[in-house]
Amino acid sequence: MRFNKLDLNQLVVLDAILSTRSVGRAAERLFLSQPATSCSLARLREYFEDELLVPVGKTQVLTPLATELVKPVRDVLLQIQTITRARPTFDPETSTRRFTIESSDYVISVFLSEVVRKAATLAPLMQFDLRAISPQSPEHLEGGEVELLIAPEFNTVAGHPAEKLFEDTFSCLVCADHPVKGSTITADQYFESAHVGVEWGGGRRVTYDARMISTGKQVRRQDVISPTFTLVPELLLGTSRVATLPTRLALQMSQRFPLRILQCPIKLPTFTEKVQWHKYQERDPAISWLRALFRETARLLPTVDLALANRTADGKPSRRRSAAK
C-alpha cells in the first residue's frame, strides 16, 4: 500500500535502520536478508532523495534528514501498533501478551515480584520481561522498547502519563552483631562508619539518599559500592559497615539475612515510585488491565510507618505484619 507514493511497508525497514544505524543489524531485527534490507534502503534513499545513512570512518551515521525522521517514524509505528492491538474486550486468562518493564531491582523485590505472582494465577499465559532501569530508560519508553517504566517521581519522563504506585522512606541496615546497640544509630556514628553504597546503570547513577546527603556538610565514607540493591546484604555480612536503603527493602532483607534495621539519623524526604506508559498506549486494554493489577498490589503493600513501629527492641522486625493500606 502506498501513501504519497511511499510504500508504507518500508516504514518498518526505515525505523529499524534509523534505530540501529546499520543495515546488517536492521536485517537481523526484521528477520530479513541483508541484500533485501539493502534494496529497501535504496528505495528509501530514492524516495527521500537523501542518503539517510552514510559511512564516517568505520561507523555509519544518520544524515540530518534521517535524524529528523527518527521520532515521527517511531511515533507512527507506535500508533499503528496501538490500532492493531485494539480489541473490544481483553481476557487475561487467555492472553499471551509479553510485557517489557524496566525498574530498579529494589522495585522488583518489593513490588513486581508480587505482581508476577498474582499474574501467574490471573493471567497464566502472560509473560514478563523485567529489565534493569538505566540512563537510557527514558529513550526506551519514548521509542516503545518498553511498555512500562517504574521510576521515582523525580525521574519520570515528560510528555507521558504516569500513575503513583507507592511511597517509601529510608532506613539503615547493619549486620546482626554490629556494635551499635538497639534500633537507633546517632548521626556521629553514622558518618564515622564505613558504608555500602549503591550506584546503578552504565552511567554509575547514585541513589536518591546519596544525592540528598551530598548536599549537606558531612560526607559518607563509602568503602564498597554495589551495582544493585539486592547485593547489599552479602556486602554487609561479617562487617561493621552501614547501608542506607529504602525501608521496604531493608525490612525484607532483615527478614532473610542476619541483619538489623536501624532508624536513619539523617532526615531524608519520602519518595514516590510511579509507573509510566507511552501516551499512544493510553487505551491499550492489556496495559490498562496490568495497571489495575499494579494498583491493587500497591494498595495491599504494608504501610512504611506501621512497619517501622512493629520493630522489636533489638531493631529486628517483629513477626506481626503491619496492616495493609
ABEGO torsion letter per residue (X at the ends): XBBGGBBAAAAAAAAAAAAAGBAAAAAAAAGBBAAAAAAAAAAAAAAAGBAGBBBBEABBBBBAAAAAAAAAAAAAAAAAAAAAABBABBBAAABABBBBBBBBAAAAAAAAAAAAAAAAAABAABBBBBBBBBAAAAAAAAAGABABBBBBAAABBBGBBBBBABBBBBBBBBBAABABBEABBBAAAAAABBBBBBBBEAAGBBBAAAAAAAABABBBBBABBBABAAAAAAAABGBABBBBBBAAAAAAAAAABBBBBBBBABBBBBBBBBBBBBAAAAABAAAAAAAAAAAAAAAABBBAAAAAAABBAAGBBBABBBBBX
